[in-house]
Amino acid sequence: MNTQFPSKGEIVRQWHVVDADGMVLGRVASTAARLLMGKHKPSYTPFLDTGDHVIVVNASKIRLTGRKEEQKLYRHHTGYPGGLIEIGAAKMRATRPAKMLEHAIAGMLPKTKLGKQMYRKLKVYAGDRHPHQAQQPVSLSLS
């Protein structure tokens, strides 16, 4: 008996809306990463992108536990000598709230071409509105 792998035409992708209002950052990120990879489907294959599209709204109202609001740092390097940039979580929330969630979700996806393909199916919005009503997204409740 041979193992059946889904072909490109057989993969059915749904759209999910996750409301992050009052939810913990890591829990929302892990759920979104699981949906993007397709691990919730019986047709999950590690080397194929079988995942769904994920829309996250209210990213500015996400919650950090403990003292992460004061202590957590987001770092990146410009490529120039001495070009390390460090931004605290409080400032990141004030300036680019969607970036906090995007960074957390990207860290949970594979670091390959396949992971980049999965990441492209993620849409994060700071407010409660999104322009994807035509795709008829299904609301996903996280308890």
Steps between C-alpha positions, in 0.01 A plus 500: 500500500633843406477819703272758342630856486269789410575665169482876453143486370376281784604738778199695628590818685263671739518848650500536879453817707664505843405778741804575718319738737621416853674179391859408592753558220653151497166317501369698204831457315513123550140456385559716192822312416319167532229619257756641255694171492184291464565281805129503582416312179516123444681569170795670679833428332821652639650578159183651345314821576153366586413781743224758504493879487493677837375852575582637846310811616544717811875440513545823696292355787711186543621419851853426623545303822734579785734798458550451126346841424805666665768232444441340158724634222464470124840508331613534140824603334530753220806331352731789583761494778333582830160474335317294763153645558313407818134594548306423818162328490318809629641719222436229239137481610467879476661532156439170316264272696448249217877443474511341849260227394657453156842454663366239744319302229797512260718354776271197522503423127774306318804707401490384136343598170196304609477706820509824299220367281295423814574846646353668192158363593501700825323837527529695827304819574533727806130591501181299482441545125646308206442518121453123447121465529477372140692185601227414756735438794392273786529647848723293728455532876796443729403420857 
